[in-house]
Amino acid sequence: MGSSSVRNCLVLLLVAAFFCAHVSAAANGTAVLAAERTRRKDPIDGLRFYTGGWNISNRHYLASAGFSAVPVFVVAALWFVAVAAAALVACCCGGGASNYSYSRRVFTLSLLLLLVFTAAAVIGCAVLYDGQGKFHGSTTATLDYVVSQAGDAAATMRNFTALLETAKAAGGSVAATPPDLARSIDDIAARVNASSDELTTRTASNSRRIRTALDTIRRVLIGVVAVMLVLVFLGFVFSLTGMKSLVYTVVFLGWIIVTATLILSGTFLLLHNVIGDTCVAMDEWVAQPQGHTALDDILPCADTAVTAEALRRSEEVNYQLVSRLNQLLSNVSNANVPSQVGPPAYYNQSGPLVPLLCNPYNADLSSRRCAAGEVTADTAQQVWQRYVCRATAAPGSSGQEVCATVGRLTPAMYSQLLTASSVSDGLRRQTPALADLASCATVRRAFQTIINRGCTSLRRDSSRVYQALLAASVAAMLAAAAWVVHSRERRRRRECERFRVSPYRLPIEEKVLLNSPRRPYRRV
């Protein structure tokens, strides 16, 4: 399994929990995971330290994790307030005397800063777009991986119940299945099917929520990139042309977008921290599996009682099926004297005795080795084929077959025996998978794969997104300042050039300033 297809399933559920708020409160009595790493101040609990461990269903955990992103949120608040205050001061002081002083050095420096900050904002948007694509791709691949794991578990349970039903039918065709065993098969099949349906429903529901959350996040990030690029381009163009009113309009819009981008950056910083918590929690659980934990919200273990009972019934059904099949071979097919078996058991069978099928279990359901002369389920078809006779309809019977040549198995009996042996082999092959479900080994292996191949990539992708958001926000801030400064310097240069060419066309008050000994104009 490549690293591209194995990503942290947990992150997907974290995204769904944080952005969609669909996860219910966790059950009481769960084991605490990642207790040391998640010990942070909880803003909704009087800034006391949170001690509940990793739990995406706990609002105190999410609040304490969000508190780690407070510096970014503070920057967003300061930017919002600072720009609003600057705009208020500019409006209040806008009626003062105009200053047309101009410096080539200041103009050149403002142009250089405009180019640098605009390029930085564009680069930040490009990195953000690339980062969100990788983040979306990795999380989507992770979701597919988790859904496939849950689907495999559900398919294992469904295949098991189908085999049980087939075993009951196959047992009835070659030998009667005891009524109590048939009732046990029906009961455990119903319970396993209910557990499988619940797992399938829960997986489908979580998958829909997570895909919706991921698609929303992707659209938001792409929208941020597109809007910021448009604003940066317009601000750059309007600043170069000195369009004061349009520059201020773009700055106003940029003020809103940068604030939103900073808040989004803080949110992704929170998510990045939670990803690290998740990897630690899974690592602790894999090292020491515990009963009920918050990880059940990600990929729950199967019901231990149901799977253990299903495993026991599987072994019992398998033992009973093979035992009755061998009884049929011993008492009917391998019967030598017609008087020993009455009609319709005698069907003119003759020739070498048919080998018995190897029973994988003893009477106490312990594992059993095959005895000499027994055939295994995977070789039964080739071995038993040599004992099939050519059959004809018995005189005076309705459809009953008798051997017309040497052999001890009619084609119909051979087909029934093969069905029973394949069912037995299927139940035997399902035993390890069912045992893994009962011991939660399947979930443990899935989490181990995620830890080994997914955590590093997910941390890198989420870190890249929030860093790109922060970098693009800061670059846009500086670019907005450069727009205002450069547009002002360009207007001053234009006015200065105009005044130098035709000073007599100025208003009277500006002429006085122009002819003043301490005039603000400097020759360039």
Secondary structure, 3 states (H helix, E strand, C coil): CCCCCCCCHHHHHHHHHHHHCCCCCCCCCCECCCCCCCCCEEHHHCCEECCCCCCCCCHHHHHHHHHCCHHHHHHHHHHHHHHHHHHHHHHHCCCCCCCCCCCHHHHHHHHHHHHHHHHHHHHHHHHHHHHHHHHHHHHHHHHHHHHHHHHHHHHHHHHHHHHHHHHHHHHHHHCCCCHHHHHHHHHHHHHHHHHHHHHHHHHHHHHHHHHHHHHHHHHHHHHHHHHHHHHHHHHHHHHHHCCHHHHHHHHHHHHHHHHHHHHHHHHHHHHHHHHHHHHHHHHHHHHCCCCCEHHHHCCCCCCHHHHHHHHHHHHHHHHHHHHHHHHHHHHHHCCCCHHHCCCCCCCCCECCCCCCECCCECCCCCECCCCCCCECCCCHHHHHHCCECCEEECCCCCCCEEECCCECECHHHHHHHHHHHHHHHHHHHHHHHHHHHHHCHHHHHHHHHHHHHCHHHHHHHHHHHHHHHHHHHHHHHHHHHHHHHHHHHHHHHHHHHHHHHCHHHCCHHHHHHHHCCCCCCCCC
